[in-house]
């Protein structure tokens, strides 16, 4: 079984016996994917941003971002800008 960089969410009592895709929510025994945490476009932006590779001091400047719900403005947040962009 593979543990992904962006771990999925499992409901209480879920028995995970196989790989689970990034951003998936799983439930049951054995666990099965019941839905995705975010829309596909947002998932792609989160993965492309590689925010987990950014320096901790840069992440700390945007701490409020980590506790707010995702909305349309989320797609334009500085943390979701790709590491490859200037």
BELZI-V89746 format. One record per residue. RES is the residue in three letters. OMEGA is omega as a letter, one per 20 degrees, with the letter a starting at -180 (none if undefined). D_FIRST is the distance of its C-alpha to the first C-alpha in whole Angstrom. Layout:
BEGIN
res	omega	d_first
RES	OMEGA	D_FIRST
RES	OMEGA	D_FIRST
END
This chain:
BEGIN
res	omega	d_first
UNK	a	0
UNK	r	4
UNK	a	7
UNK	r	10
UNK	r	13
UNK	a	14
UNK	r	12
UNK	r	13
UNK	r	15
UNK	r	15
UNK	r	18
UNK	r	19
UNK	r	18
UNK	r	15
UNK	a	12
UNK	a	9
UNK	a	7
UNK	r	5
UNK	r	5
UNK	a	9
UNK	r	11
UNK	r	13
UNK	r	16
UNK	r	15
UNK	a	16
UNK	r	15
UNK	r	17
UNK	r	17
UNK	i	16
UNK	a	14
UNK	r	13
UNK	a	14
UNK	r	15
UNK	r	19
UNK	r	20
UNK	a	19
UNK	a	21
UNK	r	23
UNK	a	25
UNK	r	23
UNK	r	26
UNK	r	25
UNK	a	21
UNK	r	23
UNK	r	25
UNK	r	23
UNK	a	20
UNK	a	24
UNK	a	25
UNK	a	23
UNK	a	24
UNK	r	22
UNK	a	23
UNK	a	27
UNK	a	29
UNK	r	29
UNK	r	33
UNK	r	32
UNK	a	30
UNK	r	32
UNK	a	35
UNK	a	33
UNK	r	32
UNK	r	33
UNK	a	31
UNK	a	28
UNK	r	29
UNK	r	31
UNK	r	30
UNK	r	29
UNK	a	32
UNK	r	34
UNK	r	35
UNK	a	31
UNK	a	31
UNK	a	34
UNK	a	33
UNK	a	33
UNK	a	30
UNK	r	28
UNK	a	30
UNK	r	29
UNK	a	29
UNK	a	30
UNK	r	33
UNK	none	36
END
